[in-house]
Amino acid sequence: MRTVVLRVVALALLLLLSLVGVIAVRTMQRVPDTVVYFVKDEGTTFTLEGVNRRLGRQDPSERAAAQVAALARGPTADEAARGLHSSVPADTALLGASFAGGTLTLDLSVAFERGGGTAAMLGRLNQLFYTLTQPADVSAIRLQLAGEPVTVFSADGLLVDDPWVRGERTGLPVW
């Protein structure tokens, strides 16, 4: 009789451990693994506000595609109700990405540069830079449009570092 009770208890513990494992795995699948930055209009200035997203474990080049797509899709309805918006055009596409030595080289479609206004263009660049340079494996970005390196962005003549280095910037920008 005692052997039967021990077997039942052991089976119950095994089932309980299996259940805990399944719950842990499902929870980890929903935990955000990146931050996507959207623009917030503060009245007289603009800032960035990060929102958590779950994009899945990917190498930096694959993750860049998901991050650019998230920026192009824009904020959720709840985030938009909080005053967040994306300056990245909805038709922006990632043409290619490569990662070496902590630097992500990103080739975007020319749609990324379409539009105008210095504030919108600064927002667009800031959103891209701050979103792509986290998690911490990406320390710098090199930007290309349709295969051409970018050092001056848009008709507004905004200078873009080559490469943009995250460690050289403290805090989020205000413009």
C-alpha positions as CSV (number, residue, x, y, z in Angstrom):
1,M,0.0,0.0,0.0
2,R,2.8,2.4,0.9
3,T,4.4,1.8,-2.5
4,V,1.2,2.8,-4.3
5,V,0.9,6.0,-2.2
6,L,4.6,6.9,-3.0
7,R,4.0,6.3,-6.7
8,V,0.9,8.5,-6.7
9,V,2.7,11.3,-4.9
10,A,5.7,11.0,-7.3
11,L,3.3,11.2,-10.3
12,A,1.5,14.2,-8.8
13,L,4.8,16.0,-8.3
14,L,5.9,15.2,-11.8
15,L,2.6,16.5,-13.2
16,L,3.0,19.7,-11.0
17,L,6.5,20.2,-12.3
18,S,5.4,19.8,-15.9
19,L,2.6,22.3,-15.3
20,V,5.0,24.8,-13.8
21,G,7.3,24.3,-16.8
22,V,4.6,24.9,-19.3
23,I,3.4,28.1,-17.5
24,A,7.0,29.4,-17.4
25,V,7.5,28.8,-21.1
26,R,4.3,30.5,-22.0
27,T,5.0,33.4,-19.8
28,M,8.5,33.8,-21.3
29,Q,7.0,33.8,-24.8
30,R,5.0,36.9,-23.8
31,V,7.7,38.9,-22.0
32,P,8.8,41.9,-24.1
33,D,12.3,41.6,-25.6
34,T,12.7,45.0,-27.2
35,V,11.6,48.6,-26.9
36,V,10.1,50.5,-29.9
37,Y,10.3,54.2,-29.6
38,F,7.5,56.5,-30.8
39,V,7.3,60.3,-30.9
40,K,5.3,62.2,-28.3
41,D,4.3,65.9,-28.9
42,E,4.8,67.8,-25.7
43,G,3.3,71.0,-27.0
44,T,6.5,73.0,-27.6
45,T,8.9,70.1,-28.0
46,F,9.0,66.5,-29.1
47,T,10.4,63.5,-27.2
48,L,10.6,59.8,-27.6
49,E,8.7,57.3,-25.5
50,G,9.5,53.6,-25.5
51,V,6.9,50.9,-25.6
52,N,7.6,47.2,-25.0
53,R,7.2,44.7,-27.8
54,R,7.7,41.0,-28.1
55,L,9.5,40.3,-31.4
56,G,11.1,37.0,-30.5
57,R,14.6,35.8,-30.2
58,Q,16.4,36.7,-33.4
59,D,19.8,37.7,-34.6
60,P,20.3,41.5,-35.0
61,S,19.6,41.5,-38.7
62,E,16.3,39.6,-38.4
63,R,15.3,41.7,-35.4
64,A,16.0,44.9,-37.4
65,A,13.4,43.9,-40.0
66,A,10.8,43.3,-37.2
67,Q,11.7,46.6,-35.5
68,V,11.5,48.7,-38.8
69,A,8.1,47.0,-39.5
70,A,6.9,47.9,-35.9
71,L,7.9,51.6,-36.5
72,A,6.1,51.7,-39.9
73,R,3.0,50.1,-38.3
74,G,3.0,52.8,-35.6
75,P,1.6,52.7,-32.1
76,T,-1.4,50.6,-31.0
77,A,-4.7,52.4,-30.4
78,D,-4.0,52.6,-26.6
79,E,-0.5,54.1,-27.3
80,A,-2.0,56.6,-29.8
81,A,-4.5,57.6,-27.2
82,R,-1.6,58.5,-25.0
83,G,-0.3,60.9,-27.7
84,L,2.3,58.6,-29.3
85,H,2.8,58.5,-33.1
86,S,5.3,57.3,-35.6
87,S,7.2,59.6,-37.9
88,V,8.3,56.6,-40.0
89,P,6.3,56.3,-43.2
90,A,4.0,53.3,-43.3
91,D,5.6,52.2,-46.7
92,T,9.2,52.1,-45.3
93,A,10.8,48.8,-46.1
94,L,14.0,47.2,-45.0
95,L,15.9,46.2,-48.1
96,G,18.8,44.6,-46.3
97,A,20.6,44.4,-43.0
98,S,23.9,43.0,-41.8
99,F,25.6,42.9,-38.4
100,A,29.3,42.7,-37.6
101,G,31.3,43.8,-34.7
102,G,28.4,45.5,-32.9
103,T,27.5,47.6,-35.9
104,L,24.2,47.1,-37.7
105,T,24.2,48.2,-41.4
106,L,20.7,49.0,-42.5
107,D,19.5,49.6,-46.0
108,L,16.0,51.2,-46.1
109,S,13.8,52.0,-49.0
110,V,13.7,55.7,-50.2
111,A,10.2,55.9,-48.6
112,F,12.0,56.4,-45.3
113,E,13.2,59.8,-46.6
114,R,9.8,60.9,-48.1
115,G,8.0,63.8,-46.6
116,G,9.3,66.9,-45.0
117,G,9.7,69.1,-42.0
118,T,12.7,69.2,-39.8
119,A,10.8,68.0,-36.7
120,A,9.3,65.0,-38.5
121,M,12.7,64.1,-40.0
122,L,14.5,64.3,-36.6
123,G,11.7,62.2,-35.1
124,R,12.1,59.6,-37.8
125,L,15.9,59.4,-37.3
126,N,15.6,59.3,-33.5
127,Q,12.9,56.6,-33.6
128,L,15.1,54.4,-35.9
129,F,18.3,55.0,-34.0
130,Y,17.0,54.4,-30.4
131,T,14.8,51.4,-31.4
132,L,17.6,49.6,-33.3
133,T,20.3,50.2,-30.8
134,Q,18.7,48.0,-28.2
135,P,19.0,45.3,-26.9
136,A,22.6,46.0,-26.1
137,D,24.2,43.8,-28.8
138,V,23.9,46.7,-31.4
139,S,26.1,49.5,-30.4
140,A,26.2,51.5,-33.7
141,I,24.1,51.9,-36.9
142,R,25.2,52.6,-40.5
143,L,22.3,53.9,-42.5
144,Q,21.8,53.4,-46.3
145,L,18.9,54.3,-48.5
146,A,18.5,52.1,-51.6
147,G,22.1,51.0,-51.2
148,E,23.6,54.4,-50.8
149,P,25.3,55.4,-47.5
150,V,23.6,58.3,-45.8
151,T,25.5,61.1,-44.2
152,V,23.1,63.9,-45.0
153,F,19.4,63.1,-44.6
154,S,16.5,64.7,-46.4
155,A,16.2,68.1,-48.0
156,D,16.5,69.5,-44.5
157,G,20.2,68.6,-44.6
158,L,20.3,66.7,-41.3
159,L,23.7,65.3,-40.6
160,V,23.9,61.5,-39.8
161,D,27.0,60.1,-38.1
162,D,28.6,57.2,-39.8
163,P,28.3,55.2,-37.8
164,W,25.8,56.4,-35.2
165,V,27.1,55.2,-31.9
166,R,24.7,54.7,-29.0
167,G,27.3,55.1,-26.3
168,E,27.9,58.7,-27.3
169,R,24.3,59.7,-26.5
170,T,23.0,59.8,-23.0
171,G,19.3,60.0,-22.3
172,L,16.5,60.4,-24.9
173,P,16.5,63.4,-27.3
174,V,14.3,66.4,-27.1
175,W,13.8,68.5,-30.2
